């Protein structure tokens, strides 16, 4: 059975050069998503989202492999980050942050499989936020991105600045939400070695 790894099949979206701005046109993709608000470091809502989206993603993979004979690598966590008033979007005060956590799913995954994964998990354990989980397509379109290596938060500021400067210098404007793709497993990687794709849509 062939094991699909979408990160390798779509390298242009997951492995930009470190420190160099790349322009991409991101097509429609399927995601599991959960919305929330608050500081991801302290918010119970964020913790509940993590304890829901990961188990469902891995259970979905298991069902796909067992029942459909289609195996794949579970994709990395992604996050959209914003505030209602972007002037309030501060690294010093994350309490007003709004976010969407998301994990990409292969095109052959259906809502039926997702629903079965949720049902199977509910029979064995408590999922903190199944009612908030949604399965839908997301089309980001034109964007710039860059690979940041190092800790999250303030350390990302120079990379974010490069993206914003590039958009401004090319005569475009920001669109959509600040997007991060966490390529590294934060549980097993030292902060200084974390790889994060930082992406910003533009128009």
TORPARO-624932 format. One record per residue (C-alpha): residue number from 1; x, y, z; residue in one letter. Coordinates in nm, 2 decimals. Layout:
BEGIN
resi; X; Y; Z; resn
NUM; X; Y; Z; A $
...
//
This chain:
BEGIN
resi; X; Y; Z; resn
1; 0.00; 0.00; 0.00; X $
2; 0.14; 0.34; -0.10; X $
3; 0.17; 0.59; 0.18; X $
4; 0.09; 0.95; 0.06; X $
5; 0.28; 1.24; 0.21; X $
6; 0.13; 1.57; 0.09; X $
7; 0.42; 1.77; 0.22; X $
8; 0.65; 1.60; -0.03; X $
9; 0.39; 1.61; -0.31; X $
10; 0.34; 1.98; -0.26; X $
11; 0.68; 2.09; -0.15; X $
12; 0.63; 2.44; -0.27; X $
13; 0.37; 2.50; 0.01; X $
14; 0.56; 2.34; 0.30; X $
15; 0.93; 2.39; 0.23; X $
16; 1.02; 2.75; 0.12; X $
17; 1.38; 2.86; 0.15; X $
18; 1.49; 2.98; 0.49; X $
19; 1.48; 3.36; 0.51; X $
20; 1.37; 3.41; 0.15; X $
21; 1.03; 3.53; 0.05; X $
22; 0.84; 3.30; -0.20; X $
23; 0.52; 3.38; -0.39; X $
24; 0.27; 3.09; -0.41; X $
25; -0.08; 3.04; -0.53; X $
26; -0.24; 2.80; -0.29; X $
27; -0.53; 2.60; -0.43; X $
28; -0.84; 2.47; -0.26; X $
29; -0.76; 2.21; 0.01; X $
30; -0.96; 2.01; 0.26; X $
31; -0.92; 2.07; 0.63; X $
32; -1.04; 1.98; 0.97; X $
33; -1.08; 2.31; 1.16; X $
34; -1.17; 2.45; 1.50; X $
35; -1.22; 2.82; 1.58; X $
36; -1.14; 2.98; 1.91; X $
37; -1.02; 3.29; 2.10; X $
38; -0.75; 3.36; 2.36; X $
39; -0.39; 3.31; 2.44; X $
40; -0.28; 2.97; 2.30; X $
41; -0.04; 2.93; 2.59; X $
42; -0.30; 2.96; 2.86; X $
43; -0.65; 2.92; 2.70; X $
44; -0.85; 2.61; 2.79; X $
45; -1.03; 2.65; 2.46; X $
46; -0.70; 2.61; 2.27; X $
47; -0.61; 2.31; 2.48; X $
48; -0.94; 2.15; 2.41; X $
49; -0.90; 2.22; 2.04; X $
50; -0.56; 2.04; 2.03; X $
51; -0.71; 1.74; 2.22; X $
52; -0.98; 1.71; 1.96; X $
53; -0.83; 1.78; 1.62; X $
54; -0.53; 1.56; 1.66; X $
55; -0.71; 1.24; 1.78; X $
56; -0.97; 1.28; 1.50; X $
57; -0.70; 1.33; 1.24; X $
58; -0.52; 1.02; 1.34; X $
59; -0.84; 0.81; 1.37; X $
60; -0.94; 0.93; 1.03; X $
61; -0.61; 0.81; 0.89; X $
62; -0.66; 0.47; 1.06; X $
63; -1.00; 0.43; 0.92; X $
64; -0.89; 0.53; 0.57; X $
65; -0.60; 0.28; 0.58; X $
66; -0.81; -0.01; 0.72; X $
67; -1.14; 0.04; 0.53; X $
68; -1.03; 0.22; 0.21; X $
69; -0.67; 0.09; 0.17; X $
70; -0.56; 0.45; 0.13; X $
71; -0.27; 0.54; 0.37; X $
72; -0.11; 0.88; 0.43; X $
73; 0.10; 1.09; 0.66; X $
74; -0.10; 1.30; 0.90; X $
75; -0.03; 1.66; 0.80; X $
76; 0.12; 1.92; 1.04; X $
77; -0.09; 2.16; 1.25; X $
78; -0.16; 2.49; 1.09; X $
79; -0.30; 2.81; 1.25; X $
80; -0.48; 3.12; 1.13; X $
81; -0.43; 3.42; 1.37; X $
82; -0.61; 3.76; 1.38; X $
83; -0.79; 4.01; 1.59; X $
84; -1.11; 4.20; 1.51; X $
85; -0.91; 4.52; 1.52; X $
86; -0.56; 4.43; 1.39; X $
87; -0.42; 4.72; 1.58; X $
88; -0.49; 4.51; 1.89; X $
89; -0.30; 4.22; 1.75; X $
90; -0.01; 4.23; 2.00; X $
91; 0.25; 3.97; 2.08; X $
92; 0.25; 4.12; 2.44; X $
93; -0.12; 4.06; 2.50; X $
94; -0.26; 3.75; 2.33; X $
95; -0.59; 3.74; 2.52; X $
96; -0.77; 3.92; 2.23; X $
97; -0.63; 3.68; 1.96; X $
98; -0.87; 3.49; 1.75; X $
99; -0.76; 3.17; 1.58; X $
100; -0.84; 2.87; 1.37; X $
101; -0.64; 2.56; 1.42; X $
102; -0.65; 2.33; 1.12; X $
103; -0.50; 2.00; 0.98; X $
104; -0.51; 1.93; 0.60; X $
105; -0.68; 1.61; 0.48; X $
106; -0.62; 1.43; 0.15; X $
107; -0.88; 1.48; -0.12; X $
108; -1.02; 1.13; -0.08; X $
109; -1.12; 1.18; 0.28; X $
110; -1.49; 1.24; 0.31; X $
111; -1.73; 1.37; 0.58; X $
112; -1.85; 1.02; 0.63; X $
113; -1.51; 0.90; 0.73; X $
114; -1.47; 1.21; 0.96; X $
115; -1.80; 1.14; 1.12; X $
116; -1.71; 0.77; 1.18; X $
117; -1.38; 0.88; 1.34; X $
118; -1.56; 1.11; 1.58; X $
119; -1.82; 0.85; 1.67; X $
120; -1.55; 0.58; 1.73; X $
121; -1.35; 0.81; 1.95; X $
122; -1.65; 0.92; 2.15; X $
123; -1.72; 0.56; 2.23; X $
124; -1.37; 0.52; 2.39; X $
125; -1.27; 0.86; 2.53; X $
126; -1.40; 1.21; 2.59; X $
127; -1.34; 1.45; 2.31; X $
128; -1.34; 1.81; 2.46; X $
129; -1.47; 1.99; 2.16; X $
130; -1.63; 1.77; 1.89; X $
131; -1.91; 2.01; 1.83; X $
132; -1.67; 2.28; 1.73; X $
133; -1.49; 2.06; 1.48; X $
134; -1.57; 2.13; 1.11; X $
135; -1.46; 1.97; 0.79; X $
136; -1.45; 2.21; 0.49; X $
137; -1.25; 2.34; 0.20; X $
138; -1.02; 2.64; 0.22; X $
139; -0.87; 2.83; -0.07; X $
140; -0.60; 3.08; 0.02; X $
141; -0.50; 3.19; -0.33; X $
142; -0.21; 3.43; -0.38; X $
143; 0.03; 3.46; -0.09; X $
144; 0.38; 3.51; 0.02; X $
145; 0.56; 3.28; 0.26; X $
146; 0.89; 3.22; 0.43; X $
147; 1.05; 2.95; 0.64; X $
148; 1.13; 3.06; 1.00; X $
149; 1.36; 2.85; 1.21; X $
150; 1.35; 2.92; 1.58; X $
151; 1.11; 2.99; 1.86; X $
152; 0.75; 3.11; 1.81; X $
153; 0.62; 3.45; 1.90; X $
154; 0.84; 3.76; 1.90; X $
155; 1.13; 3.57; 1.73; X $
156; 0.91; 3.55; 1.42; X $
157; 0.89; 3.92; 1.39; X $
158; 1.18; 3.97; 1.13; X $
159; 1.03; 3.70; 0.91; X $
160; 0.68; 3.85; 0.93; X $
161; 0.84; 4.19; 0.85; X $
162; 1.00; 4.06; 0.54; X $
163; 0.66; 3.93; 0.41; X $
164; 0.49; 4.26; 0.48; X $
165; 0.77; 4.46; 0.33; X $
166; 0.76; 4.25; 0.01; X $
167; 0.39; 4.29; -0.03; X $
168; 0.41; 4.67; 0.02; X $
169; 0.72; 4.71; -0.21; X $
170; 0.54; 4.52; -0.49; X $
171; 0.24; 4.75; -0.47; X $
172; 0.00; 4.50; -0.32; X $
173; -0.19; 4.50; 0.01; X $
174; -0.24; 4.24; 0.29; X $
175; -0.54; 4.02; 0.27; X $
176; -0.68; 3.74; 0.49; X $
177; -0.52; 3.62; 0.81; X $
178; -0.17; 3.56; 0.94; X $
179; -0.10; 3.19; 0.86; X $
180; 0.15; 2.95; 1.03; X $
181; 0.23; 2.59; 0.94; X $
182; 0.41; 2.41; 1.22; X $
183; 0.64; 2.17; 1.03; X $
184; 0.83; 2.06; 1.34; X $
185; 0.68; 1.85; 1.62; X $
186; 0.70; 2.11; 1.90; X $
187; 0.70; 1.82; 2.16; X $
188; 1.03; 1.67; 2.02; X $
189; 1.21; 1.97; 1.88; X $
190; 1.43; 2.23; 2.06; X $
191; 1.29; 2.58; 2.03; X $
192; 1.59; 2.70; 1.83; X $
193; 1.53; 2.43; 1.57; X $
194; 1.16; 2.46; 1.52; X $
195; 1.06; 2.50; 1.15; X $
196; 0.75; 2.72; 1.08; X $
197; 0.62; 2.83; 0.75; X $
198; 0.48; 3.18; 0.79; X $
199; 0.24; 3.28; 0.51; X $
200; 0.05; 3.60; 0.43; X $
201; -0.22; 3.63; 0.16; X $
202; -0.21; 3.94; -0.05; X $
203; -0.41; 4.12; -0.32; X $
//
